[in-house]
Amino acid sequence: MPQQHQEPIITTMAKSFDDWVKPTFTLLGTFGNDTCKPYSIPMVPEELRKGNEKAHEPKVVSIGPRFKGRRELLPMEEIKMSCMRFLLQRSHFYSRSKGGSIRSIRSILEKCMSLVSTYEAAVRTSYAEDIELDSFDLATIVLQDACFLLELLISRSHLWETILEVDNTSPATELGNMELILRDITLLENQIPFFLLYTLFEQLFSDVIHFDRLRDNFYPGIMEELVLSLLGYPIDSSSKSAPHKSTVSALNRPINASHILELLHSFFILIEKNHQSQQCSSVVDIIDVDIGIDVNRQTKLNRCANRLLAA
């Protein structure tokens, strides 16, 4: 009789050990990785929060786990789910229009959920504090929010709305309070890791680009261009005749920001560098501009703090 219970116990122990090792190994891999940066989404410092705490909290939409479930933000949850469903439909219709293997909406969802779950440790360590959610709850939140942001970005881009066209009207085009939404998605504490946006975009629309050598820069670059355009800083792509010639040539390489607010500030730095180079003498070292920007994390956080002070 004791022998009958021994095998399940060993199997359970092995499974538990594997569950322990896997996220720890993933976490170690995030250090020194430009794509996923540990502790890159900090809390607002207490000295900035004093006297104006509401200025650092979302008014209409929560992004990420920190403000999830607040009563005043609940009306947007249904809209976010509608946007997520519409985005999955885009992926379904796009794959069908390209003559590839037709994927059901359920299979697309399962692949997205599987993808996000593999990044659990990387997502958790992106936040400065411990996230008191289990694996499924955290994955569900960031997947829903990433899909909402992707649908919002696509629906507001004439180019990508055309490329990924669906017969029906996107619920993201009918959103009111866009100024408040844009304010909320640029709050320091109301963020998800930026890499989730372009990894999910690639998962959903992998056939957009057919050149493997361009993939590393293409999808991050597309996301950066879409976000900057949504925030009112469109990159001039009038000379681009096809999607694969987009942001990579405009920004030379992706900024590799940790989140949307950092992307916005890093873009301002790039603009400032370009402006300064134009005012210098003819002997100008433009290499610094051409290679993009490389600002250490502390400097980036300082700029985020300056943004908060200005709010």
MARMAR-169042 format. One record per atom (N, C-alpha, C, O): x, y, z; residue in one letter. Coordinates in steps of 0.05 Angstrom, whole numbers, padded with zeros to 5 digits, always signed. Layout:
# residues N
XYZa ...
This chain:
# residues 311
+00016-00025+00000m +00000+00000+00000m +00017+00025+00000m +00011+00043-00016m +00037+00027+00017p +00054+00051+00016p +00067+00055-00011p +00072+00078-00020p +00074+00032-00024q +00087+00033-00050q +00069+00047-00071q +00079+00060-00089q +00043+00044-00068q +00024+00056-00087q +00024+00086-00087q +00019+00099-00107q +00031+00098-00064h +00030+00127-00061h +00057+00140-00067h +00059+00165-00069h +00078+00125-00070q +00105+00136-00073q +00109+00150-00099q +00121+00171-00100q +00099+00138-00121e +00104+00149-00148e +00091+00176-00151e +00104+00194-00161e +00065+00180-00144p +00053+00207-00146p +00068+00228-00131p +00070+00251-00140p +00078+00221-00107i +00093+00240-00091i +00118+00249-00105i +00125+00272-00105i +00133+00229-00116i +00157+00236-00130i +00151+00253-00155i +00165+00272-00160i +00130+00245-00169t +00122+00261-00193t +00115+00289-00185t +00123+00308-00199t +00101+00292-00163t +00093+00319-00154t +00117+00335-00146t +00119+00359-00152t +00136+00322-00132m +00161+00336-00124m +00176+00345-00149m +00187+00368-00149m +00178+00328-00169a +00193+00335-00193a +00180+00358-00208a +00193+00376-00218a +00153+00357-00209k +00138+00378-00222k +00142+00404-00207k +00146+00425-00219k +00140+00403-00181s +00144+00428-00164s +00172+00439-00168s +00175+00463-00170s +00192+00422-00169f +00219+00431-00172f +00222+00445-00199f +00235+00465-00202f +00211+00432-00220d +00212+00444-00247d +00198+00471-00248d +00207+00489-00261d +00175+00472-00235d +00160+00498-00233d +00176+00519-00219d +00173+00543-00225d +00193+00511-00201w +00210+00530-00186w +00234+00539-00203w +00240+00563-00204w +00246+00520-00216v +00270+00526-00232v +00264+00543-00256v +00279+00562-00262v +00243+00537-00270k +00237+00550-00295k +00234+00580-00292k +00248+00595-00307k +00217+00591-00274p +00215+00620-00272p +00241+00633-00261p +00248+00655-00269p +00256+00618-00244t +00281+00629-00234t +00301+00632-00257t +00315+00652-00259t +00302+00612-00274f +00320+00613-00297f +00312+00635-00316f +00330+00650-00326f +00286+00638-00320t +00277+00660-00337t +00284+00687-00325t +00292+00706-00339t +00280+00690-00299l +00287+00715-00285l +00316+00722-00288l +00322+00745-00294l +00334+00702-00285l +00362+00708-00288l +00369+00717-00317l +00386+00734-00321l +00354+00707-00336g +00359+00715-00364g +00351+00743-00370g +00359+00754-00390g +00334+00755-00353t +00326+00783-00358t +00347+00803-00351t +00347+00825-00362t +00366+00796-00333f +00387+00815-00326f +00407+00818-00349f +00417+00798-00359f +00412+00842-00356g +00430+00848-00379g +00416+00846-00405g +00429+00847-00426g +00390+00842-00405n +00374+00840-00430n +00361+00867-00436n +00346+00877-00419n +00366+00878-00459d +00355+00904-00466d +00325+00903-00470d +00311+00924-00467d +00315+00880-00477t +00286+00877-00482t +00270+00878-00457t +00250+00893-00454t +00278+00862-00437c +00263+00860-00412c +00282+00869-00389c +00303+00857-00385c +00274+00889-00375k +00291+00901-00355k +00279+00899-00328k +00257+00909-00323k +00292+00886-00309p +00281+00883-00282p +00277+00910-00268p +00293+00928-00272p +00256+00912-00253y +00249+00935-00237y +00248+00961-00253y +00254+00982-00244y +00239+00958-00278s +00238+00981-00296s +00212+00997-00295s +00210+01019-00306s +00193+00986-00280i +00167+01001-00276i +00165+01006-00246i +00152+00991-00232i +00176+01028-00237p +00177+01034-00208p +00152+01047-00198p +00134+01053-00213p +00151+01050-00172m +00129+01065-00159m +00137+01095-00159m +00161+01102-00160m +00117+01112-00158v +00123+01141-00156v +00135+01146-00128v +00124+01138-00108v +00158+01160-00128p +00171+01166-00102p +00151+01181-00083p +00135+01198-00092p +00153+01176-00058e +00135+01187-00038e +00136+01217-00038e +00115+01230-00034e +00159+01229-00042e +00162+01258-00041e +00146+01271-00064e +00138+01294-00062e +00143+01257-00087l +00128+01267-00109l +00098+01263-00105l +00082+01278-00116l +00091+01242-00091r +00063+01235-00087r +00049+01253-00067r +00025+01257-00068r +00064+01264-00048k +00053+01280-00026k +00037+01304-00037k +00047+01319-00054k +00013+01307-00027g -00003+01330-00034g -00017+01328-00061g -00035+01345-00067g -00010+01309-00078n -00022+01307-00104n -00023+01278-00113n -00016+01271-00136n -00033+01261-00095e -00032+01232-00101e -00049+01224-00125e -00041+01207-00141e -00072+01237-00128k -00090+01231-00150k -00078+01236-00178k -00086+01225-00198k -00058+01254-00179a -00045+01261-00204a -00030+01237-00216a -00025+01237-00240a -00023+01218-00199h -00008+01195-00209h -00025+01170-00212h -00014+01148-00216h -00051+01172-00210e -00069+01150-00213e -00087+01153-00237e -00095+01175-00244e -00093+01130-00250p -00110+01132-00275p -00139+01141-00268p -00149+01135-00246p -00151+01154-00287k -00178+01164-00284k -00199+01147-00298k -00222+01146-00289k -00191+01134-00320v -00210+01119-00336v -00202+01091-00342v -00219+01073-00345v -00175+01086-00345v -00167+01059-00353v -00142+01050-00338v -00123+01065-00335v -00143+01025-00328s -00120+01014-00315s -00104+00998-00335s -00115+00984-00352s -00078+01000-00334i -00060+00984-00350i -00040+00970-00331i -00026+00983-00316i -00041+00943-00332g -00024+00928-00314g -00039+00922-00288g -00063+00928-00285g -00025+00910-00269p -00039+00899-00245p -00044+00919-00222p -00060+00913-00205p -00030+00942-00222r -00031+00959-00198r -00058+00970-00192r -00065+00972-00168r -00073+00979-00212f -00099+00992-00207f -00123+00975-00216f -00145+00984-00217f -00117+00950-00222k -00138+00932-00231k -00160+00929-00210k -00154+00924-00187k -00185+00931-00219g -00208+00927-00201g -00219+00951-00187g -00239+00949-00173g -00207+00974-00191r -00217+00998-00178r -00245+01005-00190r -00249+01003-00214r -00263+01013-00173r -00291+01017-00181r -00293+01037-00204r -00308+01032-00223r -00279+01059-00202e -00281+01080-00223e -00270+01072-00250e -00275+01085-00270e -00254+01050-00250l -00242+01041-00275l -00256+01018-00288l -00249+01009-00310l -00276+01007-00274l -00290+00983-00283l -00304+00986-00310l -00305+00968-00326l -00316+01010-00316p -00330+01013-00342p -00312+01007-00366p -00322+00998-00387p -00286+01012-00364m -00268+01007-00386m -00262+00977-00390m -00252+00970-00411m -00267+00961-00370e -00259+00933-00371e -00275+00919-00394e -00264+00902-00408e -00301+00925-00396e -00317+00913-00417e -00307+00921-00444e -00306+00905-00463e -00299+00947-00447i -00289+00957-00472i -00263+00944-00479i -00257+00937-00502i -00246+00939-00459k -00220+00926-00464k -00225+00898-00474k -00210+00888-00492k -00244+00884-00463m -00250+00857-00472m -00260+00857-00501m -00254+00839-00517m -00276+00877-00508s -00286+00879-00535s -00263+00884-00555s -00263+00873-00577s -00244+00901-00546c -00221+00907-00563c -00204+00882-00566c -00193+00877-00588c -00201+00866-00545m -00185+00842-00547m -00198+00822-00567m -00184+00811-00583m -00224+00819-00565r -00238+00801-00583r -00235+00810-00612r -00231+00794-00630r -00237+00836-00616f -00235+00847-00643f -00206+00843-00654f -00203+00838-00678f -00186+00846-00637l -00159+00842-00645l -00154+00813-00654l -00141+00807-00674l -00166+00794-00639l -00164+00766-00647l -00177+00760-00674l -00168+00744-00690l -00199+00774-00678q -00213+00772-00704q -00195+00783-00727q -00194+00771-00748q -00181+00804-00721r -00162+00815-00741r -00142+00794-00749r -00136+00790-00773r -00130+00781-00729s -00110+00760-00734s -00122+00737-00751s -00110+00727-00769s -00146+00729-00744h -00160+00708-00759h -00165+00716-00788h -00158+00700-00806h -00176+00740-00793f -00181+00748-00820f -00156+00754-00836f -00155+00749-00860f -00135+00764-00822y -00110+00770-00836y -00097+00744-00846y -00088+00743-00869y -00096+00723-00829s -00084+00698-00837s -00100+00685-00860s -00089+00673-00878s -00126+00689-00860r -00143+00678-00881r -00139+00693-00907r -00138+00681-00929r -00136+00720-00905s -00132+00736-00929s -00106+00731-00943s -00103+00735-00967s -00086+00721-00927k -00059+00716-00939k -00057+00688-00949k -00035+00680-00959k -00078+00672-00948g -00078+00645-00958g -00062+00626-00942g -00056+00603-00951g -00055+00634-00917g -00040+00615-00900g -00059+00597-00886g -00083+00594-00893g -00049+00583-00866s -00066+00565-00850s -00086+00582-00834s -00079+00601-00820s -00111+00575-00837i -00132+00590-00824i -00134+00582-00795i -00138+00559-00788i -00129+00601-00777r -00130+00595-00748r -00156+00604-00736r -00166+00626-00742r -00167+00588-00719s -00191+00596-00705s -00185+00617-00684s -00162+00619-00675s -00205+00632-00676i -00200+00652-00656i -00192+00639-00630i -00175+00650-00615i -00203+00616-00624r -00195+00601-00599r -00165+00593-00600r -00151+00597-00581r -00156+00583-00623s -00128+00574-00625s -00110+00598-00623s -00088+00596-00612s -00118+00621-00634i -00102+00645-00633i -00100+00654-00604i -00078+00662-00594i -00122+00654-00590l -00122+00661-00561l -00104+00643-00545l -00089+00652-00528l -00106+00617-00550e -00090+00598-00535e -00060+00603-00540e -00044+00601-00521e -00052+00609-00564k -00024+00615-00570k -00015+00640-00555k +00007+00642-00545k -00032+00660-00555c -00026+00685-00541c -00023+00681-00511c -00005+00691-00498c -00041+00665-00500m -00040+00659-00471m -00015+00643-00464m -00003+00648-00444m -00008+00624-00481s +00016+00608-00477s +00041+00626-00478s +00059+00623-00462s +00041+00644-00497l +00064+00662-00500l +00067+00680-00476l +00089+00682-00465l +00046+00692-00466v +00047+00710-00443v +00056+00694-00418v +00071+00704-00402v +00046+00670-00415s +00052+00654-00391s +00082+00648-00390s +00093+00645-00368s +00095+00645-00413t +00124+00640-00413t +00140+00664-00403t +00163+00661-00395t +00128+00687-00403y +00142+00711-00394y +00134+00720-00366y +00140+00742-00358y +00122+00702-00351e +00112+00710-00325e +00134+00721-00307e +00131+00742-00295e +00156+00707-00305a +00178+00716-00288a +00189+00743-00297a +00195+00761-00281a +00191+00747-00323a +00200+00772-00334a +00181+00795-00329a +00189+00817-00323a +00155+00789-00330v +00135+00809-00324v +00136+00817-00295v +00136+00840-00288v +00137+00797-00278r +00137+00802-00249r +00161+00819-00241r +00158+00838-00225r +00184+00813-00251t +00208+00827-00243t +00210+00855-00256t +00227+00870-00248t +00192+00861-00275s +00192+00888-00287s +00181+00908-00267s +00187+00932-00269s +00166+00899-00247y +00154+00917-00228y +00172+00919-00203y +00185+00899-00195y +00171+00942-00191a +00189+00947-00168a +00180+00933-00143a +00196+00927-00125a +00154+00926-00142e +00143+00913-00118e +00134+00885-00125e +00131+00878-00148e +00129+00869-00105d +00118+00842-00109d +00089+00844-00119d +00073+00860-00107d +00082+00829-00139i +00055+00829-00149i +00040+00806-00136i +00046+00783-00140i +00020+00813-00120e +00005+00793-00104e -00017+00780-00121e -00041+00782-00114e -00010+00768-00143l -00029+00754-00160l -00018+00727-00168l +00007+00724-00170l -00035+00707-00172d -00024+00682-00181d -00017+00683-00211d -00023+00704-00224d -00006+00663-00221s +00004+00663-00249s -00018+00668-00269s -00014+00684-00287s -00041+00655-00266f -00062+00659-00285f -00074+00686-00284f -00080+00698-00305f -00078+00697-00261d -00090+00724-00258d -00072+00745-00270d -00081+00763-00284d -00046+00743-00264l -00027+00763-00275l -00026+00761-00306l -00027+00781-00319l -00024+00736-00316a -00023+00732-00345a -00048+00743-00359a -00047+00755-00380a -00071+00738-00346t -00096+00748-00358t -00097+00778-00359t -00106+00789-00379t -00088+00791-00338i -00089+00821-00337i -00071+00832-00359i -00080+00850-00374i -00046+00823-00360v -00027+00836-00379v -00035+00829-00408v -00030+00845-00426v -00046+00805-00412l -00055+00798-00439l -00078+00815-00448l -00078+00826-00470l -00098+00819-00431q -00121+00836-00438q -00112+00864-00443q -00121+00877-00462q -00095+00875-00426d -00086+00902-00429d -00068+00906-00453d -00070+00927-00467d -00051+00887-00459a -00035+00889-00483a -00052+00888-00508a -00047+00903-00527a -00072+00870-00508c -00090+00868-00532c -00106+00894-00535c -00110+00903-00557c -00115+00905-00513f -00129+00931-00515f -00112+00953-00527f -00121+00967-00545f -00087+00955-00517l -00069+00975-00528l -00063+00970-00558l -00062+00989-00573l -00059+00945-00565l -00053+00939-00593l -00076+00946-00611l -00072+00958-00632l -00101+00940-00603e -00124+00947-00619e -00127+00977-00620e -00135+00988-00641e -00122+00991-00598l -00124+01020-00598l -00104+01032-00618l -00110+01050-00633l -00079+01021-00617l -00058+01031-00635l -00064+01026-00664l -00061+01044-00681l -00073+01002-00670i -00080+00995-00698i -00103+01011-00709i -00102+01021-00731i -00124+01014-00692s -00148+01028-00701s -00143+01057-00707s -00158+01070-00722s -00122+01069-00694r -00116+01097-00698r -00095+01102-00719r -00086+01124-00723r -00086+01081-00732s -00066+01083-00753s -00079+01076-00780s -00089+01054-00784s -00080+01095-00798h -00093+01090-00824h -00078+01068-00839h -00091+01051-00852h -00052+01068-00837l -00036+01047-00851l -00043+01019-00841l -00049+01002-00857l -00041+01015-00815w -00045+00989-00804w -00075+00981-00803w -00081+00957-00804w -00092+01000-00801e -00121+00994-00803e -00127+00983-00830e -00145+00966-00834e -00113+00993-00850t -00117+00984-00878t -00105+00956-00882t -00118+00939-00894t -00081+00952-00872i -00067+00927-00875i -00082+00904-00861i -00084+00882-00872i -00091+00910-00837l -00104+00890-00821l -00135+00894-00820l -00147+00892-00799l -00146+00900-00843e -00174+00908-00845e -00193+00886-00837e -00189+00862-00845e -00214+00893-00823v -00236+00875-00816v -00261+00889-00824v -00263+00914-00824v -00281+00873-00831d -00306+00885-00841d -00320+00904-00821d -00330+00925-00829d -00320+00896-00796n -00334+00911-00775n -00317+00935-00766n -00294+00937-00772n -00330+00952-00750t -00316+00976-00739t -00304+00968-00712t -00317+00956-00695t -00280+00976-00708s -00266+00970-00683s -00279+00985-00660s -00285+01009-00662s -00283+00972-00637p -00293+00986-00614p -00274+01008-00604p -00282+01027-00590p -00249+01006-00611a -00229+01026-00602a -00233+01053-00616a -00225+01073-00606a -00246+01053-00639t -00251+01078-00654t -00274+01093-00641t -00278+01117-00647t -00290+01080-00624e -00313+01093-00612e -00308+01102-00584e -00326+01109-00569e -00283+01101-00575l -00276+01109-00548l -00279+01139-00544l -00271+01155-00561l -00291+01147-00522g -00292+01175-00514g -00269+01180-00495g -00254+01162-00488g -00267+01204-00486n -00246+01212-00466n -00218+01204-00475n -00202+01195-00458n -00212+01208-00500m -00185+01200-00510m -00163+01215-00495m -00141+01204-00491m -00168+01240-00489e -00147+01255-00474e -00141+01242-00447e -00118+01240-00439e -00162+01233-00434l -00157+01219-00408l -00144+01192-00412l -00127+01184-00396l -00152+01178-00433i -00139+01152-00439i -00110+01156-00444i -00093+01141-00434i -00103+01176-00461l -00075+01181-00467l -00059+01189-00442l -00036+01182-00438l -00072+01205-00425r -00060+01212-00399r -00054+01187-00383r -00032+01184-00372r -00074+01170-00381d -00072+01146-00364d -00050+01127-00373d -00035+01116-00357d -00047+01123-00400i -00028+01104-00409i +00001+01114-00408i +00020+01100-00415i +00004+01140-00401t +00031+01151-00398t +00038+01156-00368t +00057+01170-00362t +00022+01145-00350l +00028+01148-00321l +00049+01127-00314l +00049+01104-00324l +00067+01134-00297l +00090+01117-00290l +00081+01090-00278l +00092+01069-00285l +00061+01091-00261e +00053+01066-00247e +00033+01050-00263e +00027+01027-00256e +00023+01061-00285n +00002+01048-00300n +00013+01037-00326n +00005+01046-00348n +00031+01018-00324q +00046+01008-00347q +00047+00978-00347q +00044+00965-00326q +00051+00967-00371i +00060+00939-00374i +00086+00939-00389i +00092+00959-00403i +00102+00918-00387p +00128+00918-00402p +00123+00921-00432p +00105+00908-00443p +00139+00938-00444f +00135+00945-00472f +00139+00920-00491f +00126+00918-00512f +00156+00902-00482f +00162+00879-00500f +00138+00862-00504f +00136+00848-00524f +00118+00863-00486l +00094+00847-00490l +00079+00857-00514l +00066+00840-00528l +00079+00882-00520l +00064+00893-00543l +00075+00882-00569l +00059+00872-00585l +00101+00883-00573y +00111+00875-00599y +00114+00845-00601y +00113+00834-00623y +00118+00830-00579t +00118+00801-00581t +00090+00790-00587t +00087+00771-00602t +00070+00802-00576l +00042+00794-00582l +00035+00802-00610l +00022+00787-00624l +00043+00826-00619f +00038+00834-00647f +00050+00814-00666f +00038+00807-00686f +00075+00806-00661e +00088+00786-00678e +00073+00760-00678e +00070+00746-00698e +00064+00752-00654q +00049+00727-00652q +00023+00728-00668q +00015+00709-00681q +00009+00751-00667l -00016+00754-00681l -00014+00758-00711l -00031+00749-00726l +00008+00772-00719f +00010+00779-00747f +00039+00772-00757f +00053+00790-00767f +00046+00748-00754s +00073+00739-00760s +00079+00740-00790s +00102+00741-00798s +00058+00741-00807d +00063+00741-00836d +00067+00769-00847d +00070+00772-00871d +00066+00789-00830v +00070+00817-00840v +00097+00820-00853v +00100+00835-00872v +00117+00807-00842i +00144+00810-00853i +00155+00782-00859i +00150+00763-00844i +00169+00780-00882h +00178+00754-00891h +00209+00752-00891h +00220+00732-00900h +00222+00772-00880f +00251+00772-00879f +00261+00768-00850f +00258+00787-00834f +00271+00745-00844d +00279+00739-00816d +00300+00758-00806d +00300+00765-00782d +00317+00768-00823r +00339+00785-00814r +00329+00812-00805r +00343+00827-00791r +00304+00819-00812l +00293+00845-00804l +00275+00842-00779l +00267+00863-00768l +00269+00818-00770r +00249+00814-00750r +00257+00827-00723r +00240+00838-00709r +00283+00825-00716d +00291+00835-00689d +00284+00865-00686d +00277+00873-00664d +00287+00880-00707n +00281+00909-00705n +00253+00916-00714n +00243+00937-00706n +00242+00900-00732f +00217+00908-00744f +00194+00911-00725f +00181+00932-00723f +00188+00890-00709y +00165+00891-00692y +00168+00911-00669y +00149+00926-00663y +00191+00913-00655p +00194+00934-00636p +00192+00962-00649p +00179+00980-00637p +00203+00965-00672g +00201+00991-00686g +00173+00998-00693g +00165+01022-00690g +00157+00979-00702i +00129+00984-00709i +00114+00994-00685i +00099+01013-00686i +00118+00981-00662m +00104+00988-00638m +00112+01017-00629m +00095+01032-00620m +00137+01023-00631e +00146+01050-00623e +00133+01071-00641e +00124+01092-00631e +00132+01066-00667e +00120+01085-00685e +00090+01089-00679e +00080+01111-00680e +00077+01067-00675l +00048+01068-00669l +00042+01083-00643l +00024+01099-00642l +00058+01078-00623v +00053+01091-00597v +00059+01121-00599v +00043+01137-00590v +00081+01128-00612l +00088+01156-00614l +00067+01171-00631l +00061+01194-00626l +00057+01158-00652s +00037+01170-00668s +00011+01174-00653s -00001+01195-00655s +00003+01155-00637l -00020+01157-00620l -00018+01181-00600l -00038+01194-00595l +00006+01185-00590l +00011+01206-00571l +00015+01233-00584l +00021+01253-00570l +00014+01234-00610g +00016+01260-00624g +00043+01266-00634g +00049+01289-00641g +00061+01246-00637y +00088+01250-00647y +00093+01231-00670y +00110+01213-00668y +00078+01234-00692p +00082+01216-00715p +00109+01218-00727p +00120+01240-00730p +00120+01196-00735i +00146+01195-00749i +00140+01197-00778i +00123+01182-00788i +00154+01214-00793d +00148+01218-00821d +00156+01192-00836d +00180+01186-00839d +00136+01179-00846s +00141+01154-00862s +00131+01157-00890s +00123+01137-00903s +00130+01182-00900s +00118+01187-00926s +00135+01174-00948s +00125+01168-00970s +00160+01170-00943s +00177+01158-00963s +00176+01127-00963s +00188+01114-00979s +00161+01116-00943k +00160+01087-00941k +00137+01077-00959k +00114+01087-00957k +00143+01059-00976s +00122+01048-00994s +00111+01022-00985s +00091+01013-00996s +00122+01011-00964a +00112+00985-00953a +00117+00985-00923a +00135+00998-00913a +00101+00969-00909p +00103+00968-00880p +00131+00960-00870p +00140+00970-00849p +00145+00942-00884h +00170+00932-00874h +00192+00953-00876h +00214+00949-00866h +00186+00976-00888k +00206+00998-00890k +00201+01019-00869k +00211+01042-00871k +00185+01012-00850s +00175+01033-00831s +00196+01042-00811s +00218+01051-00819s +00190+01041-00786t +00205+01054-00765t +00235+01049-00764t +00250+01066-00757t +00243+01025-00772v +00271+01018-00771v +00288+01039-00785v +00309+01047-00774v +00280+01047-00809s +00295+01067-00823s +00291+01095-00813s +00307+01113-00816s +00267+01099-00800a +00262+01126-00789a +00277+01132-00764a +00287+01154-00760a +00280+01112-00746l +00294+01115-00721l +00321+01101-00721l +00335+01102-00701l +00329+01089-00743n +00354+01075-00746n +00355+01049-00730n +00365+01029-00740n +00345+01049-00706r +00341+01024-00691r +00321+01030-00669r +00316+01053-00662r +00308+01009-00659p +00288+01014-00638p +00301+01026-00613p +00324+01022-00607p +00285+01042-00599i +00294+01055-00574i +00297+01034-00552i +00314+01038-00534i +00282+01013-00553n +00282+00992-00532n +00275+01003-00505n +00288+00997-00485n +00253+01017-00504a +00243+01028-00478a +00230+01006-00462a +00221+00985-00474a +00228+01009-00436s +00216+00990-00419s +00186+00992-00418s +00172+00972-00413s +00175+01016-00423h +00147+01020-00422h +00140+01045-00438h +00159+01059-00448h +00115+01052-00441i +00106+01074-00458i +00117+01101-00449i +00126+01117-00466i +00116+01106-00423l +00126+01132-00414l +00156+01135-00420l +00165+01157-00428l +00171+01114-00416e +00200+01116-00422e +00205+01120-00451e +00224+01134-00459e +00189+01107-00468l +00191+01111-00497l +00187+01140-00504l +00202+01151-00520l +00167+01153-00493l +00161+01181-00498l +00184+01199-00491l +00192+01216-00506l +00195+01194-00467h +00218+01210-00458h +00243+01205-00475h +00258+01224-00481h +00248+01180-00481s +00271+01174-00498s +00269+01186-00525s +00289+01195-00537s +00245+01187-00536f +00240+01200-00562f +00246+01230-00560f +00258+01241-00579f +00239+01242-00538f +00245+01271-00535f +00275+01275-00534f +00285+01295-00545f +00290+01257-00522i +00319+01259-00522i +00330+01257-00550i +00348+01272-00557i +00319+01239-00566l +00328+01236-00593l +00323+01261-00609l +00340+01270-00624l +00299+01273-00606i +00293+01298-00619i +00312+01320-00611i +00321+01336-00627i +00318+01321-00585e +00336+01341-00575e +00364+01338-00586e +00377+01357-00593e +00373+01313-00589k +00399+01308-00600k +00400+01317-00629k +00420+01329-00638k +00379+01310-00644n +00378+01319-00672n +00378+01349-00675n +00392+01360-00692n +00364+01362-00657h +00362+01392-00658h +00390+01404-00651h +00398+01423-00664h +00403+01393-00632q +00430+01403-00624q +00450+01398-00647q +00467+01416-00652q +00448+01375-00660s +00467+01369-00681s +00464+01389-00705s +00483+01395-00719s +00439+01398-00709q +00434+01416-00731q +00445+01444-00726q +00450+01459-00744q +00448+01451-00700q +00458+01477-00693q +00488+01478-00688q +00499+01499-00684q +00501+01455-00689c +00530+01454-00686c +00544+01463-00711c +00532+01467-00732c +00570+01465-00709s +00586+01472-00732s +00586+01449-00752s +00576+01428-00746s +00598+01453-00775s +00598+01433-00796s +00613+01408-00787s +00608+01386-00798s +00630+01410-00768v +00644+01386-00758v +00627+01375-00735v +00631+01382-00712v +00609+01358-00742v +00590+01347-00723v +00592+01317-00723v +00592+01304-00744v +00593+01307-00700d +00594+01278-00697d +00565+01267-00697d +00553+01266-00675d +00555+01260-00720i +00527+01251-00721i +00523+01222-00715i +00501+01211-00714i +00545+01208-00710i +00543+01180-00703i +00526+01176-00679i +00511+01157-00676i +00529+01194-00660d +00514+01192-00635d +00484+01192-00640d +00469+01179-00625d +00476+01207-00660v +00448+01208-00667v +00440+01183-00682v +00419+01171-00677v +00457+01175-00701d +00450+01153-00719d +00447+01126-00704d +00430+01110-00712d +00462+01123-00683i +00460+01097-00669i +00436+01096-00650i +00431+01076-00638i +00421+01118-00649g +00398+01118-00631g +00406+01130-00604g +00424+01146-00602g +00392+01121-00582i +00398+01131-00556i +00403+01108-00538i +00392+01087-00540i +00422+01113-00520d +00428+01093-00500d +00431+01106-00473d +00453+01116-00466d +00410+01107-00459v +00409+01122-00433v +00407+01101-00411v +00391+01083-00413v +00425+01103-00391n +00423+01083-00370n +00397+01086-00354n +00384+01106-00355n +00390+01064-00340r +00364+01063-00327r +00359+01085-00307r +00337+01096-00306r +00380+01093-00292q +00376+01114-00272q +00369+01141-00286q +00352+01155-00276q +00383+01147-00308t +00376+01171-00323t +00348+01170-00333t +00334+01190-00332t +00340+01147-00343k +00312+01144-00353k +00292+01148-00331k +00271+01161-00335k +00297+01137-00308l +00279+01141-00286l +00277+01170-00277l +00256+01180-00269l +00300+01183-00278n +00300+01212-00271n +00283+01228-00289n +00268+01246-00281n +00284+01221-00315r +00267+01235-00334r +00238+01229-00330r +00220+01246-00333r +00232+01204-00322c +00204+01197-00315c +00195+01214-00291c +00173+01223-00290c +00213+01218-00272a +00207+01234-00248a +00202+01263-00256a +00183+01276-00246a +00218+01273-00275n +00213+01300-00284n +00186+01303-00297n +00172+01324-00294n +00178+01282-00312r +00151+01282-00324r +00129+01284-00302r +00109+01297-00306r +00134+01269-00280l +00115+01269-00259l +00113+01297-00245l +00092+01306-00237l +00137+01309-00242l +00137+01336-00230l +00122+01356-00246l +00110+01375-00236l +00123+01352-00272a +00110+01371-00290a +00079+01367-00292a +00065+01384-00301a +00071+01343-00282a +00042+01336-00284a +00025+01354-00266a +00001+01351-00265a 
